[in-house]
Amino acid sequence: NVWFSTYNALHKYERYRDDFKVFQFQDTTGKMITDSYKVIAYTNGFVFLRFGDYIGIVDINTDVLFRYFHLSLMNDRYFDVLFKGEDLHIVNSDNFNIHLITWNKYLSKKPTKTILLSENNLTNVLWKDQNTILYSQSATNVVQQYNLNNKTSSTFYTHATPFRHMAYDENSRLLVV
């Protein structure tokens, strides 16, 4: 099966039926959430999902959303995930802050969201390695790196012209802008 999200829902394509199932979830007051769905990660039979202001886990074997938490995620974007065993670390941003969502023992504990850094016009944020985050701002040609250990930023790369998107492959250490 293939799991993916659109802005309005989580979807599952079932190969054996050649059909789609669509999932929308309710908030804690029972109101249906109809926007801001984004698959953040897949691992060990689970889909990690942002929907509205919530983050949750869907078991792909039962199609059940069995854990979800309100983290004020509606305006957040540019999610990137790092797994360390049963711990999930998500770096993301709204337009002005880089957040770290730490979800230790994600099957049994509650996630926390903290602000790591405040900058204007953030356009990209992603993991370089387990101790460093790469980020950029709109209309610039510079990729910055933020070190989680000493909480400092420095220039990682300068491009000849401004860019909109970037990707980084930790294994090959290749930055694509």
Backbone as a printed PyTorch tensor [residue, N CA C, xyz], in Angstrom:
tensor([[[  0.8410,  -1.1900,   0.0000],
         [  0.0000,   0.0000,   0.0000],
         [  0.8790,   1.2440,   0.0000]],

        [[  0.3200,   2.3160,  -0.5180],
         [  1.0310,   3.5830,  -0.5760],
         [  0.2530,   4.6170,   0.2280]],

        [[  0.9350,   5.2600,   1.1760],
         [  0.3350,   6.3000,   2.0040],
         [  0.8830,   7.6470,   1.5570]],

        [[ -0.0040,   8.6520,   1.4640],
         [  0.4240,  10.0030,   1.1180],
         [ -0.6230,  10.9920,   1.6170]],

        [[ -0.2540,  12.2690,   1.6270],
         [ -1.1930,  13.2850,   2.0780],
         [ -1.4140,  14.3140,   0.9850]],

        [[ -2.6070,  14.8910,   1.0100],
         [ -2.9040,  16.0930,   0.2700],
         [ -3.2110,  17.1450,   1.3260]],

        [[ -3.4850,  18.3370,   0.9320],
         [ -3.7640,  19.3940,   1.9030],
         [ -4.9650,  19.0510,   2.7810]],

        [[ -5.9350,  18.2960,   2.2260],
         [ -7.1920,  18.0580,   2.9190],
         [ -7.3360,  16.7230,   3.6240]],

        [[ -6.3850,  15.7860,   3.4260],
         [ -6.5960,  14.4640,   4.0240],
         [ -5.3370,  13.6040,   3.9070]],

        [[ -5.3760,  12.4880,   4.6340],
         [ -4.4010,  11.4170,   4.4940],
         [ -5.0430,  10.3760,   3.5750]],

        [[ -4.2480,   9.8140,   2.6690],
         [ -4.7750,   8.8510,   1.6970],
         [ -3.9660,   7.5640,   1.7460]],

        [[ -4.6570,   6.4620,   1.4430],
         [ -3.9960,   5.1690,   1.2970],
         [ -4.4780,   4.5420,  -0.0030]],

        [[ -3.5100,   4.2190,  -0.8560],
         [ -3.8480,   3.4760,  -2.0720],
         [ -3.6730,   1.9990,  -1.7530]],

        [[ -4.7680,   1.2420,  -1.8910],
         [ -4.7540,  -0.1950,  -1.6190],
         [ -4.5790,  -0.9380,  -2.9360]],

        [[ -3.4130,  -1.5240,  -3.1180],
         [ -3.0860,  -2.1960,  -4.3770],
         [ -4.0210,  -3.3620,  -4.6690]],

        [[ -4.2960,  -4.1750,  -3.6700],
         [ -5.1040,  -5.3690,  -3.8980],
         [ -6.5280,  -5.0260,  -4.3180]],

        [[ -7.0320,  -3.8550,  -3.9500],
         [ -8.3780,  -3.4200,  -4.3430],
         [ -8.3450,  -2.4230,  -5.4930]],

        [[ -7.1540,  -1.9290,  -5.8040],
         [ -6.9860,  -0.8630,  -6.7940],
         [ -7.9410,   0.2850,  -6.4760]],

        [[ -7.8700,   0.7310,  -5.2090],
         [ -8.7820,   1.7640,  -4.7320],
         [ -8.0870,   2.6100,  -3.6620]],

        [[ -8.6820,   3.7670,  -3.3780],
         [ -8.1460,   4.6790,  -2.3730],
         [ -9.0480,   4.7300,  -1.1560]],

        [[ -8.4350,   4.8720,   0.0220],
         [ -9.1480,   5.1850,   1.2530],
         [ -8.6990,   6.5680,   1.6720]],

        [[ -9.6360,   7.3790,   2.1300],
         [ -9.3370,   8.7500,   2.5470],
         [ -9.6140,   8.8670,   4.0380]],

        [[ -8.6830,   9.5040,   4.7520],
         [ -8.7970,   9.6580,   6.2020],
         [ -8.7620,  11.1330,   6.5680]],

        [[ -9.7300,  11.5600,   7.3900],
         [ -9.6990,  12.8600,   8.0410],
         [ -9.9520,  12.6010,   9.5140]],

        [[ -9.3370,  13.4110,  10.3560],
         [ -9.3970,  13.1730,  11.7950],
         [-10.0420,  14.3420,  12.5150]],

        [[-10.4900,  14.0850,  13.7400],
         [-11.1320,  15.1080,  14.5620],
         [-10.1430,  15.6570,  15.5860]],

        [[-10.3580,  16.9160,  15.9690],
         [ -9.5570,  17.4800,  17.0500],
         [-10.1430,  17.0230,  18.3870]],

        [[ -9.5940,  17.5030,  19.4740],
         [-10.0330,  17.0450,  20.8000],
         [-11.4450,  17.4990,  21.1530]],

        [[-12.0050,  18.4760,  20.4060],
         [-13.3820,  18.9120,  20.6520],
         [-14.3790,  18.1880,  19.7700]],

        [[-13.8940,  17.3150,  18.8760],
         [-14.7670,  16.5750,  17.9770],
         [-14.9520,  17.2230,  16.6200]],

        [[-14.3280,  18.3860,  16.3900],
         [-14.4280,  19.0720,  15.1000],
         [-13.5170,  18.3880,  14.0790]],

        [[-14.0630,  18.1380,  12.8770],
         [-13.2970,  17.5090,  11.8050],
         [-12.2340,  18.4780,  11.2940]],

        [[-11.0110,  17.9890,  11.1870],
         [ -9.9190,  18.7940,  10.6370],
         [ -9.8740,  18.5280,   9.1360]],

        [[-10.0290,  19.5820,   8.3550],
         [-10.1390,  19.4220,   6.9100],
         [ -9.0010,  20.0840,   6.1390]],

        [[ -7.9400,  20.5070,   6.8420],
         [ -6.8210,  21.1090,   6.1170],
         [ -5.5000,  20.8990,   6.8490]],

        [[ -4.4290,  21.2340,   6.1580],
         [ -3.0600,  21.1700,   6.6870],
         [ -2.6130,  19.7510,   7.0380]],

        [[ -2.9340,  18.7890,   6.1900],
         [ -2.4490,  17.4240,   6.3590],
         [ -1.0830,  17.3070,   5.6930]],

        [[ -0.1420,  16.6870,   6.3810],
         [  1.1940,  16.4860,   5.8150],
         [  1.8200,  15.2440,   6.4370]],

        [[  2.1720,  14.2760,   5.5880],
         [  2.9190,  13.1220,   6.0750],
         [  4.3320,  13.6100,   6.3740]],

        [[  4.7860,  13.3700,   7.5860],
         [  6.1140,  13.8140,   8.0130],
         [  7.1310,  12.6960,   7.8630]],

        [[  6.7280,  11.4580,   8.1820],
         [  7.6750,  10.3340,   8.1160],
         [  6.9230,   9.0070,   8.1170]],

        [[  7.6550,   7.9580,   7.7160],
         [  7.1900,   6.5720,   7.7900],
         [  8.2880,   5.7800,   8.4950]],

        [[  7.9170,   4.8890,   9.3940],
         [  8.8800,   3.9670,   9.9810],
         [  8.1570,   2.8630,  10.7310]],

        [[  8.7120,   1.6760,  10.6990],
         [  8.2450,   0.5400,  11.5040],
         [  6.7330,   0.3470,  11.4940]],

        [[  6.0960,   0.5080,  10.3470],
         [  4.6600,   0.3000,  10.2580],
         [  3.8130,   1.4670,  10.7070]],

        [[  4.3940,   2.6500,  10.8090],
         [  3.6640,   3.8330,  11.2510],
         [  3.8570,   4.9840,  10.2710]],

        [[  2.8090,   5.7950,  10.1440],
         [  2.8810,   7.0550,   9.4170],
         [  2.7940,   8.1640,  10.4600]],

        [[  3.7430,   9.0760,  10.4320],
         [  3.7340,  10.2470,  11.3060],
         [  3.1650,  11.3970,  10.4960]],

        [[  2.1920,  12.0900,  11.0700],
         [  1.3620,  13.0090,  10.3190],
         [  1.1240,  14.2950,  11.0860]],

        [[  1.1830,  15.4210,  10.3580],
         [  0.7010,  16.6960,  10.8960],
         [ -0.6730,  16.9090,  10.2740]],

        [[ -1.6470,  17.2560,  11.0890],
         [ -2.9680,  17.6160,  10.5780],
         [ -3.4880,  18.7440,  11.4500]],

        [[ -3.7350,  19.8900,  10.8220],
         [ -4.1130,  21.0750,  11.5820],
         [ -3.0140,  21.4210,  12.5650]],

        [[ -3.3660,  21.6060,  13.8100],
         [ -2.4010,  21.9240,  14.8700],
         [ -1.8470,  20.6810,  15.5630]],

        [[ -2.1560,  19.5050,  15.0570],
         [ -1.8340,  18.2450,  15.7200],
         [ -0.7120,  17.4850,  15.0250]],

        [[ -0.0520,  16.6250,  15.8050],
         [  0.8660,  15.6290,  15.2710],
         [  0.3460,  14.2780,  15.7510]],

        [[  0.4020,  13.2830,  14.8730],
         [ -0.1390,  11.9890,  15.2600],
         [  0.5560,  10.8320,  14.5780]],

        [[  0.2150,   9.6330,  15.0320],
         [  0.7670,   8.4000,  14.4880],
         [ -0.3940,   7.5330,  14.0150]],

        [[ -0.3000,   7.0730,  12.7580],
         [ -1.2860,   6.1470,  12.2000],
         [ -0.6080,   4.7950,  12.0430]],

        [[ -1.2410,   3.7560,  12.5660],
         [ -0.7570,   2.3830,  12.3950],
         [ -1.1990,   1.9120,  11.0160]],

        [[ -0.2490,   1.6310,  10.1220],
         [ -0.6240,   1.2790,   8.7460],
         [ -1.1810,  -0.1360,   8.6270]],

        [[ -1.0670,  -0.9300,   9.6660],
         [ -1.6390,  -2.2760,   9.6350],
         [ -3.1160,  -2.2900,  10.0210]],

        [[ -3.5310,  -1.3100,  10.8230],
         [ -4.9220,  -1.2550,  11.2750],
         [ -5.6710,  -0.0280,  10.7620]],

        [[ -4.9460,   0.9170,  10.1260],
         [ -5.5230,   2.1820,   9.6400],
         [ -6.0770,   3.0330,  10.7810]],

        [[ -5.4940,   2.9330,  11.9580],
         [ -5.9940,   3.6490,  13.1270],
         [ -5.0100,   4.7350,  13.5550]],

        [[ -5.5500,   5.9480,  13.7660],
         [ -4.7900,   7.0240,  14.3920],
         [ -4.8430,   6.7470,  15.8860]],

        [[ -3.7380,   6.2640,  16.4510],
         [ -3.8200,   5.8310,  17.8400],
         [ -3.1350,   6.7600,  18.8310]],

        [[ -2.3610,   7.7290,  18.3610],
         [ -1.7740,   8.7280,  19.2630],
         [ -1.7550,  10.0490,  18.5270]],

        [[ -2.2010,  11.1180,  19.1900],
         [ -2.0780,  12.4480,  18.5940],
         [ -2.0610,  13.4940,  19.7010]],

        [[ -1.3790,  14.6040,  19.3980],
         [ -1.1620,  15.6510,  20.3860],
         [ -1.2580,  17.0190,  19.7240]],

        [[ -1.8170,  17.9790,  20.4450],
         [ -1.9150,  19.3580,  19.9780],
         [ -0.5730,  20.0510,  20.2210]],

        [[  0.0400,  20.5720,  19.1470],
         [  1.3290,  21.2640,  19.2610],
         [  1.3480,  22.6060,  18.5310]],

        [[  0.1960,  23.1450,  18.1610],
         [  0.1240,  24.4190,  17.4230],
         [  0.9920,  24.3730,  16.1700]],

        [[  0.6700,  23.4680,  15.2620],
         [  1.4660,  23.2480,  14.0560],
         [  0.8690,  23.8420,  12.7880]],

        [[ -0.2950,  24.4940,  12.8770],
         [ -0.9950,  24.9560,  11.6850],
         [ -0.1200,  25.8100,  10.7640]],

        [[  0.6960,  26.7000,  11.3030],
         [  1.5150,  27.5930,  10.4760],
         [  2.9190,  27.0620,  10.2340]],

        [[  3.2180,  25.8730,  10.7110],
         [  4.5590,  25.3080,  10.5590],
         [  4.6850,  24.5840,   9.2230]],

        [[  5.9030,  24.5960,   8.6950],
         [  6.1810,  23.9410,   7.4120],
         [  7.6370,  23.5160,   7.3860]],

        [[  8.0820,  23.0040,   6.2660],
         [  9.4690,  22.5670,   6.0880],
         [  9.8880,  21.5610,   7.1490]],

        [[  9.1300,  20.5030,   7.3060],
         [  9.4240,  19.4700,   8.2840],
         [ 10.5390,  18.5560,   7.7810]],

        [[ 11.4690,  18.2050,   8.6670],
         [ 12.4730,  17.1900,   8.3680],
         [ 12.6460,  16.3440,   9.6180]],

        [[ 12.8500,  15.0400,   9.4350],
         [ 12.7960,  14.0870,  10.5370],
         [ 14.1160,  13.3600,  10.7040]],

        [[ 14.4640,  13.1040,  11.9580],
         [ 15.6300,  12.3000,  12.3040],
         [ 15.1790,  11.2870,  13.3530]],

        [[ 15.3490,  10.0030,  13.0630],
         [ 15.0160,   8.9400,  14.0120],
         [ 16.2810,   8.4920,  14.7200]],

        [[ 16.1640,   8.2740,  16.0350],
         [ 17.2320,   7.6690,  16.8400],
         [ 16.5640,   6.5800,  17.6680]],

        [[ 16.5150,   5.3750,  17.1270],
         [ 15.8270,   4.2810,  17.8150],
         [ 14.3480,   4.5820,  17.9430]],

        [[ 13.8380,   4.6110,  19.1710],
         [ 12.4270,   4.9160,  19.4180],
         [ 12.1890,   6.4000,  19.6290]],

        [[ 13.1710,   7.2220,  19.3550],
         [ 13.0310,   8.6650,  19.5190],
         [ 12.9220,   9.3270,  18.1560]],

        [[ 12.0310,  10.2930,  18.0630],
         [ 11.7880,  11.0240,  16.8330],
         [ 12.1300,  12.4880,  17.0770]],

        [[ 12.9390,  13.0600,  16.1990],
         [ 13.3120,  14.4670,  16.2950],
         [ 12.9150,  15.1340,  14.9880]],

        [[ 12.0430,  16.1340,  15.0900],
         [ 11.5390,  16.8310,  13.9230],
         [ 11.9930,  18.2790,  14.0060]],

        [[ 12.6220,  18.7550,  12.9550],
         [ 12.9570,  20.1630,  12.8660],
         [ 11.9910,  20.7690,  11.8560]],

        [[ 11.4450,  21.9250,  12.1790],
         [ 10.5070,  22.5770,  11.2810],
         [ 10.5110,  24.0750,  11.5530]],

        [[  9.7980,  24.8050,  10.7220],
         [  9.7560,  26.2480,  10.9310],
         [  8.4100,  26.8140,  10.5270]],

        [[  8.0920,  27.9360,  11.1360],
         [  7.0510,  28.8020,  10.6130],
         [  7.8460,  29.8810,   9.8700]],

        [[  7.3240,  31.0050,   9.6420],
         [  8.0560,  32.0260,   8.8880],
         [  9.1720,  32.6810,   9.7060]],

        [[  9.1140,  32.5710,  11.0430],
         [ 10.0340,  33.3270,  11.8850],
         [ 10.8340,  32.5150,  12.9030]],

        [[ 10.4880,  31.2650,  13.1350],
         [ 11.1590,  30.4630,  14.1550],
         [ 11.4920,  29.0710,  13.6320]],

        [[ 12.6270,  28.5720,  14.0650],
         [ 12.9650,  27.1740,  13.8300],
         [ 12.6210,  26.4220,  15.1100]],

        [[ 11.8080,  25.3760,  14.9740],
         [ 11.3600,  24.5790,  16.1130],
         [ 12.0150,  23.2080,  16.0980]],

        [[ 12.1710,  22.6610,  17.2720],
         [ 12.5730,  21.2740,  17.4260],
         [ 11.4580,  20.5610,  18.1750]],

        [[ 10.8920,  19.5520,  17.5310],
         [  9.8980,  18.7080,  18.1810],
         [ 10.6250,  17.4270,  18.5640]],

        [[ 10.6870,  17.1600,  19.8510],
         [ 11.3550,  15.9750,  20.3670],
         [ 10.2870,  15.0300,  20.8910]],

        [[ 10.3100,  13.8080,  20.3820],
         [  9.3120,  12.8180,  20.7790],
         [ 10.0490,  11.5570,  21.1820]],

        [[ 10.5460,  11.5390,  22.4140],
         [ 11.2540,  10.3740,  22.9290],
         [ 10.2640,   9.2510,  23.1990]],

        [[ 10.6340,   8.0440,  22.8040],
         [  9.7700,   6.8640,  22.9490],
         [  8.3650,   7.1880,  22.4280]],

        [[  8.2910,   7.4780,  21.1190],
         [  7.0680,   7.9870,  20.5000],
         [  5.8500,   7.0830,  20.6680]],

        [[  6.0430,   5.7990,  20.9670],
         [  4.8890,   4.9310,  21.1630],
         [  4.2810,   5.0580,  22.5530]],

        [[  5.0020,   5.6990,  23.4860],
         [  4.4700,   5.7800,  24.8460],
         [  4.5350,   7.1680,  25.4810]],

        [[  5.3150,   8.0700,  24.9460],
         [  5.4760,   9.3850,  25.5750],
         [  4.8700,  10.4930,  24.7290]],

        [[  4.8650,  11.6870,  25.2760],
         [  4.2910,  12.8630,  24.6470],
         [  5.4020,  13.7120,  24.0130]],

        [[  5.1720,  14.3030,  22.8280],
         [  6.1980,  15.1410,  22.2010],
         [  6.2730,  16.5260,  22.8390]],

        [[  7.4230,  17.1770,  22.6930],
         [  7.5870,  18.5590,  23.1360],
         [  8.0710,  19.3910,  21.9580]],

        [[  7.6860,  20.6590,  21.9520],
         [  8.0720,  21.5780,  20.8750],
         [  8.7590,  22.7760,  21.5030]],

        [[  9.9740,  23.0810,  21.0340],
         [ 10.7170,  24.2330,  21.5380],
         [ 11.2230,  25.0730,  20.3710]],

        [[ 11.4170,  26.3470,  20.6290],
         [ 11.9970,  27.2460,  19.6290],
         [ 13.5090,  27.1920,  19.7800]],

        [[ 14.1950,  26.8770,  18.6800],
         [ 15.6590,  26.8430,  18.6830],
         [ 16.2680,  28.1830,  18.3050]],

        [[ 15.6360,  28.8340,  17.3300],
         [ 16.2550,  30.0090,  16.7310],
         [ 15.1670,  30.8650,  16.1050]],

        [[ 15.3060,  32.1840,  16.2050],
         [ 14.3660,  33.1030,  15.5690],
         [ 15.0790,  33.8610,  14.4640]],

        [[ 14.5220,  33.7980,  13.2690],
         [ 15.0470,  34.4960,  12.0850],
         [ 13.8500,  34.9460,  11.2610]],

        [[ 14.0330,  35.9180,  10.3930],
         [ 12.9580,  36.3740,   9.5130],
         [ 12.9620,  35.6090,   8.2050]],

        [[ 11.7770,  35.4070,   7.6370],
         [ 11.5910,  34.8730,   6.2870],
         [ 12.2800,  33.5310,   6.0570]],

        [[ 12.0910,  32.5960,   6.9600],
         [ 12.6670,  31.2610,   6.7890],
         [ 11.9900,  30.5370,   5.6350]],

        [[ 12.7860,  29.9060,   4.7810],
         [ 12.2160,  29.1860,   3.6430],
         [ 12.5780,  27.7130,   3.6260]],

        [[ 13.6370,  27.3090,   4.2770],
         [ 14.0410,  25.9040,   4.3160],
         [ 14.6480,  25.6040,   5.6830]],

        [[ 14.4110,  24.4060,   6.1630],
         [ 15.0710,  23.9400,   7.3750],
         [ 15.1340,  22.4180,   7.2850]],

        [[ 16.3200,  21.8550,   7.5500],
         [ 16.4790,  20.4080,   7.4750],
         [ 17.6950,  19.9630,   8.2890]],

        [[ 17.7330,  18.6700,   8.5660],
         [ 18.8360,  18.0950,   9.3200],
         [ 20.0680,  17.9490,   8.4310]],

        [[ 21.2300,  18.3440,   8.9410],
         [ 22.5070,  18.0220,   8.2920],
         [ 23.0300,  16.7250,   8.8900]],

        [[ 23.0010,  16.6340,  10.2090],
         [ 23.3500,  15.4290,  10.9550],
         [ 22.6390,  15.5300,  12.2950]],

        [[ 22.8950,  14.6220,  13.2120],
         [ 22.1330,  14.6090,  14.4660],
         [ 22.4120,  15.8040,  15.3780]],

        [[ 23.4300,  16.6080,  15.0720],
         [ 23.7540,  17.7690,  15.9020],
         [ 23.6490,  19.1000,  15.1690]],

        [[ 23.3090,  19.0710,  13.8750],
         [ 23.3420,  20.2960,  13.0770],
         [ 22.1150,  20.4070,  12.1830]],

        [[ 21.5630,  21.6190,  12.1270],
         [ 20.4140,  21.9290,  11.2760],
         [ 20.8610,  22.9370,  10.2270]],

        [[ 20.4430,  22.7220,   8.9850],
         [ 20.6880,  23.6780,   7.9100],
         [ 19.4170,  24.4880,   7.6960]],

        [[ 19.5670,  25.7880,   7.4110],
         [ 18.4000,  26.6160,   7.1330],
         [ 18.7720,  27.7510,   6.1940]],

        [[ 17.7420,  28.2940,   5.5370],
         [ 17.9410,  29.4400,   4.6530],
         [ 16.7600,  30.3860,   4.7990]],

        [[ 16.9370,  31.5780,   4.2820],
         [ 15.9100,  32.6060,   4.3230],
         [ 15.5700,  33.0220,   2.8940]],

        [[ 14.3690,  33.5610,   2.6900],
         [ 13.9470,  33.9280,   1.3410],
         [ 14.8270,  35.0300,   0.7680]],

        [[ 15.0130,  34.9670,  -0.5390],
         [ 15.7620,  35.9690,  -1.3090],
         [ 17.2180,  36.1050,  -0.8650]],

        [[ 17.7810,  35.0200,  -0.3100],
         [ 19.2080,  35.0460,   0.0260],
         [ 19.9080,  33.9350,  -0.7480]],

        [[ 21.2070,  33.9760,  -0.7240],
         [ 21.9910,  32.9540,  -1.4000],
         [ 22.8660,  32.1800,  -0.4130]],

        [[ 22.5040,  32.2140,   0.8620],
         [ 23.3210,  31.6160,   1.9120],
         [ 22.5500,  30.5100,   2.6380]],

        [[ 23.2270,  29.3790,   2.8710],
         [ 22.7090,  28.3240,   3.7300],
         [ 23.4710,  28.4350,   5.0500]],

        [[ 22.7210,  28.5780,   6.1230],
         [ 23.3100,  28.6580,   7.4610],
         [ 23.2460,  27.2800,   8.1180]],

        [[ 24.1690,  27.0290,   9.0590],
         [ 24.0860,  25.8210,   9.8660],
         [ 24.0070,  26.2240,  11.3360]],

        [[ 23.1190,  25.5350,  12.0470],
         [ 22.9180,  25.7960,  13.4770],
         [ 23.3590,  24.5660,  14.2400]],

        [[ 24.3160,  24.7510,  15.1410],
         [ 24.8380,  23.6570,  15.9440],
         [ 24.0080,  23.5350,  17.2210]],

        [[ 23.3830,  22.3790,  17.4270],
         [ 22.5350,  22.1660,  18.6040],
         [ 23.3370,  22.1110,  19.8990]],

        [[ 24.5890,  21.6930,  19.8400],
         [ 25.3940,  21.5690,  21.0520],
         [ 25.8280,  22.9230,  21.6000]],

        [[ 26.3810,  23.7680,  20.7410],
         [ 26.8600,  25.0610,  21.2620],
         [ 25.9290,  26.2180,  20.9230]],

        [[ 24.7820,  25.9130,  20.2520],
         [ 23.7330,  26.8900,  19.9580],
         [ 24.2550,  28.1060,  19.1860]],

        [[ 25.0660,  27.8370,  18.1530],
         [ 25.6010,  28.9060,  17.3160],
         [ 25.2760,  28.6510,  15.8500]],

        [[ 25.1910,  29.7330,  15.0920],
         [ 24.9710,  29.6510,  13.6500],
         [ 26.2190,  30.1060,  12.9150]],

        [[ 26.4400,  29.5100,  11.7530],
         [ 27.5450,  29.9150,  10.8940],
         [ 27.1650,  29.6230,   9.4490]],

        [[ 27.8900,  30.2110,   8.5180],
         [ 27.6160,  29.9820,   7.1040],
         [ 28.1030,  28.5980,   6.7020]],

        [[ 27.2160,  27.8330,   6.0560],
         [ 27.5630,  26.5060,   5.5620],
         [ 27.9100,  26.5570,   4.0840]],

        [[ 27.1540,  27.3640,   3.3150],
         [ 27.3480,  27.4150,   1.8680],
         [ 26.8200,  28.7470,   1.3510]],

        [[ 27.5040,  29.3100,   0.3570],
         [ 27.0450,  30.5140,  -0.3250],
         [ 26.8980,  30.1900,  -1.8030]],

        [[ 25.7180,  30.4480,  -2.3370],
         [ 25.4130,  30.1730,  -3.7400],
         [ 25.5700,  31.4690,  -4.5440]],

        [[ 25.7870,  31.3540,  -5.8360],
         [ 25.9890,  32.5380,  -6.6750],
         [ 24.7400,  33.4140,  -6.7650]],

        [[ 23.5630,  32.8070,  -6.7110],
         [ 22.3100,  33.5510,  -6.8210],
         [ 21.3350,  33.0610,  -5.7440]],

        [[ 20.3250,  33.8690,  -5.4200],
         [ 19.3120,  33.4090,  -4.4490],
         [ 18.6100,  32.1360,  -4.9360]],

        [[ 18.1480,  31.3060,  -4.0020],
         [ 17.4720,  30.0480,  -4.3300],
         [ 16.2370,  29.8960,  -3.4740]],

        [[ 15.3410,  29.0120,  -3.8890],
         [ 14.0900,  28.8040,  -3.1530],
         [ 14.0820,  27.5200,  -2.3440]],

        [[ 14.6880,  26.4650,  -2.8640],
         [ 14.6090,  25.1660,  -2.2120],
         [ 16.0010,  24.5660,  -2.0610]],

        [[ 16.1260,  23.6940,  -1.0820],
         [ 17.3820,  22.9710,  -0.9130],
         [ 17.0950,  21.5860,  -0.3570]],

        [[ 18.0450,  20.6930,  -0.5970],
         [ 17.9890,  19.3380,  -0.0530],
         [ 19.4170,  18.9440,   0.3050]],

        [[ 19.5500,  18.0770,   1.3030],
         [ 20.8740,  17.6480,   1.7390],
         [ 20.8550,  16.1500,   1.9550]],

        [[ 21.8580,  15.4610,   1.4130],
         [ 22.0020,  14.0300,   1.6210],
         [ 23.1770,  13.8090,   2.5790]],

        [[ 22.8590,  13.3180,   3.7760],
         [ 23.8720,  13.1430,   4.8120],
         [ 24.9400,  12.1300,   4.4070]],

        [[ 24.5500,  11.0620,   3.6970],
         [ 25.5120,  10.0160,   3.3240],
         [ 26.5490,  10.5270,   2.3300]],

        [[ 26.0950,  11.2210,   1.2910],
         [ 27.0450,  11.7160,   0.2900],
         [ 27.5550,  13.1150,   0.6040]],

        [[ 26.9320,  13.7520,   1.6190],
         [ 27.2400,  15.1300,   1.9930],
         [ 27.0400,  16.0920,   0.8210]],

        [[ 25.9890,  15.8450,   0.0730],
         [ 25.6780,  16.6360,  -1.1030],
         [ 24.5320,  17.5890,  -0.7910]],

        [[ 24.7450,  18.8770,  -1.0180],
         [ 23.7330,  19.9040,  -0.8630],
         [ 23.2380,  20.2770,  -2.2520]],

        [[ 21.9250,  20.2430,  -2.4530],
         [ 21.3210,  20.6190,  -3.7240],
         [ 20.4820,  21.8630,  -3.4860]],

        [[ 20.7510,  22.9280,  -4.2560],
         [ 19.9590,  24.1600,  -4.1430],
         [ 19.3340,  24.4880,  -5.4850]]])
